[in-house]
Amino acid sequence: MVAAWSLSPTVSVVNDLIFIALTIPGIVFAALASRTLSGRRRMVWVSIAIGLAGWGIGQVISTYYEVALHHVPFPSVADAGFLLLPVGACAALLFFPVDRSQSRTRLFLDGIIVAGSLFLASWVTILEPLWVSGGPRRLAFVISMIYPLADILVLTIAAVVLVSASAGHRLSLMLLTAGAACFALSDSGFAYLDATDAYGSGNITDIGWAAGLLLISVAAVAARDGQDDERDSLALPGWTSVWMPYAPLLFAGIVAAAQPVPLLKTPPVLLVTGLLVVAVLARQFVAVRENRRLVATVADQAMHDPLTGLANRALFNERLEHAMQLHEREALSLAVVSIDLNDFKLVNDNLGHLVGDDLLVGVARRLRDCARKGDTVARLGGDEFSILVVGGAAMAERVGGRIVAVFEEPFQLSGHELLMRPSIGLAMADSDNPDLAAEELLRRADAAMYSAKRARFRGVQIYNPDMHLADEQHFDAPAPTPDGGGAAAVHLLGRLRQAVDNAELTLVYQPKFDLRTAEMVGAEGLLRWPQLDGSVLGPEEFLPLVRRHGLMGLVTELVITRALDDALAWRQAGVDVPVAVNLFAPSMANSGLPATLVKALADRGLRPESLVVEITEDLFLGRLEQTRMVLEQLRHNGIRVAIDDFGSGYSALSYLRDLPIDEVKLDRNFIASILVDARAAAVVRAVVELAHVLDLTVVVEGVEDAATAKLVRELGCDVGQGFYYGQPVSPEELLRLAQRPASGTTAQ
């Protein structure tokens, strides 16, 4: 009854239509997976989609035969479509992401060995008698045997790939393998039933094909959720994948050895045996090649940085030693460029190590682009890089100049835009020092780099004997971050560096008035940072970063340049307004500062009295003698000196005695309570009288109202500034203010 039902024409057509219906979603899901995925994973499902399309076309042709001829010939054109599925599945498995230590050629050879071994064992035991008795149906027999043999090849490759697959891909691969196994069972049943003329459409074996189509559809859906895993390219293949192909080969050898010798001389046995010999030899050749690749990879990774791919310290030292030997024997000129990232610790601590690693990779890429083909670019550790440049000083300086240039472009890292600056040192080994050791050359490059780091020098610092290698920890000490979080500090610092480099910081000026005549007698330059959104940041919002990250020297230079340029513009307009600027610790440590200021004044045709240098008391702590020397040189050259924020420290009176100054500028907190505190007013009066005895001008800042203005004038102060007299204004507005006639009410 079951046989009659399975051979019913209606059931056969319905059965064929079900297969077509099951094939369509498989093709659709495989196509969707190929669009979602990329690389080899896309090719996996492209191959499956093509295989399923071929199988579906074969099924359509078979259905046509069933409907039109009421009989499906075998073999037929439909078999070409059916056989496209195992071909596509085999290709898909070879594309599947696996452990990179195994080649896909080896996977394919493993499948050939297993399939050939199983065919050989099957032939000498079962298939050869059926072939002999097959008569005119031998072609059908051969075609029917191709199906299970192709399935064996697919399952063998699937088993090997499954052992090596990453966890993120294993589910889809297991479903795909299960689908292939279902097809293998049905194909084997079909081969047996066809050999005995017992197969008909709707047979129970068709269940395996239906299940296989469903499993392949589910595998395609699961593949879209799979994740790529990082696999170690040096991982050794497991023992299962190594020995799996040889187990069926051994089994086939034992089975064949038990057969009569004439049977072993038949063409199929000889052909398959020859194929197995070639496959085994080819597999051994591939294994040897893979072992050599692994050995070469291990050797290469031992000499390269695993994160950036650059040479590591060992390889760099080896090449430097070799280059120094050539330098000694053949007078080869060479140089070492030492590079260190400024504020890398700030990025690492506040944005995380992943962003820090991405930054190092980006830096390595840029350095590699800056070097020539024969140069050695190395990461020596942390954020420290070196480049070995073979050639003269001009060539090394060109490489260094390219490095400076490429760091003008911000790094785009995980949604963060970071403008980083390197400190670059250069040391040469030329004909003047033939006995220079490699270690000494590297030390000199480091000394030059740390000198650049101390000075925040933007260019390439070339080594000179006066440099000394500084303690690296001095520069990388952790620094607190401003309010807003560490990420905000990193972004603000990057933009601040760019603003300083592009001279985007500006000055506004607060006028200073003679309290007796109401005449404008000067202006204090106050630093501002305009933002792209139209807002303006005051110095309290960014000067902590300027001080903390060694930008004070550049900012001071920018302030002096702008202030003197504005003073020159005022003078050319007929107004001579002395301008006061604040100097900070790095400037006072520079013994060449007076000469620099004198030259800047002379270049603009300004008199020394056009500039007033204001210094704060905190500069004097621990460096009084050095400060005194610089101040004496300033006054000797006619530049006036003022103590700013006088009264905010603890030793103010001793400074009046010990330092060569011209003005005392009373701190706003010092006079804040003089209207309500007679003792405070008395202290101010005493300080003013003492300053006048020492022939010093007294400037009072922070005058906000008329009552305070009147009292400080009565207490004897000479010059006043504050919102009562005028708010900070632009250079152009200050010029207009200075050109107005003096107002008596201002002094009052």
ABEGO torsion letter per residue (X at the ends): XAAAAAABAAAAAAAAAAAAAAAAAAAAAAAAAAAABBEAAAAAAAAAAAAAAAAAAAAAAAAAAAAAAGBBBOBBAAAAAAAAAAAAAAAAAAABBBBAABBAAAAAAAAAAAAAAAAAAAAAAAAAAAAAAAEAAAAAAAAAAAAAAAAAAAAAAAAAAAAABBAAAAAAAAAAAAAAAAAAAAAAAAAAAAAAGABBBGBAAAAAAAAAAAAAAAAAAAAAABBBBBBBAABBBBAAAAAAAAAAAAAAAAAAAABBAAAAABAAAAAAAAAAAAAAAAAAAAAAAAAAAAAAAAAAAAABBAAAGBBBAAAAAAAAAAAAAAAAAAGBBBBBBBBBBBGAAAAAAAAEAAAAAAAAAAAAAAAAAABBAABBBBBAEEABBBBBBBEBAAAAAAAAAAAAAAAABBBBBGGBBBBBBBBBBBBBBBAABAABBAAAAAAAAAAAAAAAAAAGBABBBBBBAABBBBBAAAAABBBBBBBGEAAAAAAAAAAAAAAAAAGABBBBBBBBBBAAAGBBAEBBBBBBBBBAAGBBBBAAAAAAAAAAAGAAAAAAAAAAAAAAAAAAAAAAAGBBBBBBBBBBAAAAABAAAAAAAAAAAAAAGBBAAABBBBBBAAAABGAAAAAAAAAAAAAAAGBBBBBBGBGABAAAAAAAAABBBABBBBBAAAAAAAAABAAAAAAAAAAAAAAAAAGBBBBBBGBABAAAAAAAAAAGBABBBEAAAEBBBBAAAAAAAAABBBBAAAAX
